[in-house]
Amino acid sequence: MESARREKQNVAILVTSQVLFMVASITVMTLSGVVGQQLSPDPGLATLPIAMMMLGTVFSTLPASLYMKRVGRRHGFITGASLGGVAGGLLSFGAIALGSFWLFCAGNLLLGLYQGFAMYYRFAAADVASPAFRSRAISFVMAGGVAAAFLGPWNASAATGLIAGVPSGGPYLVIAILALLAIGLLTQLRVPASGEPQPGETSRPMAVIATQPNFRVAVLAGAVGYAIMILVMTATPLAMRARGFEMSQVAFIMQWHVLGMFAPSFVTGSLIARFGVQRILLTGATLLIGTVLVANLGTTLAHFWVALVLLGVGWNFLFVGGSAMLSTVHSEAERGKVQGVNDLIIFTLVAIGSLMAGQLLHHLGWEALNLAMLPLVLLVAVATLWFSIKAKSQLASQASTTSEP
């Protein structure tokens, strides 16, 4: 009874911390480009602060995982929220007050460090949950994005005038305050000994772990799904504005997209437990194929709405499914480097995707950009099918060996 209560409390802490972090992330995606345009000496550099956040995530994700392997989840998460969330929010606020574009970029870089640590909340959920509850715990943490889908844009707009003398600075001050709240919650996180690094544990080389088929499929699904989602999501406002849609309509589509990303997390874990992770990955790939098809059928508001909702749900199935599969490929001693390499690969592709979106849209157009994503989606589907067939073959071989007299 006590262990079940502690399990639920730990997951609740991680879910709430995820909400607080996602408010910061969505605020940056919504507002930092506008602030960058106001502060930048060159209009072409307006979105550099957002790119700096992504680069901060790329640079910190592997060190964050290795650091937590050494000191534990709780201390690692508190470090990330302190150096990234609190310091990044305050530095961004100070940069706006001083009118310094480059200082603002540095603040967003630190917020990327916050993201680099916070992306491990989903893996910590697997550490604190029992095996039967593990996939649902991961999906509950991801579901925190549903609340953030409303709170992030609200913070970016409602808190803009919070400090009269620092226009647009208020939302970043709120980020710092919410990070402080997250630190308070995380001090109560209690990861079981089985989920923390133990002295004397042996660990296989990463090259050996990477030969496992389920490792390759998990990384491929997470990385391709995330990169495609970011690329298409980043291009969508530009494509809609080019077709004469108002910003209110763009905001409507993006909010539904974020809901599509996170709302399924309430059931994704249960679906994985019931149908198996391979079927969920295949469903995610199918939904992304649906995004490509709908985007090429037309460019009305309804077409953008359906395409972006499908994009969000497809990402959710691939990312949560890939995270659940990854948790099966390593021992506790190997956890840090395996999860670190996984997220390093994912966010390297995410950074590339976010930087390429504008250029691809300019040279290919909206419809062709979506079609260009199709081969990558099919690669995930084929890899998942191959893994499923291989796993069934191994089970059949083991069963026949066991039944032999």
Helices and strands as residue ranges (DSSP letters): H 2-39, G 43-45, H 48-71, H 73-80, I 81-86, H 87-98, H 101-118, H 121-128, G 131-133, H 134-142, H 144-158, H 170-186, G 193-195, H 206-209, H 213-242, H 247-262, H 265-275, H 277-297, H 301-326, H 335-364, H 366-403
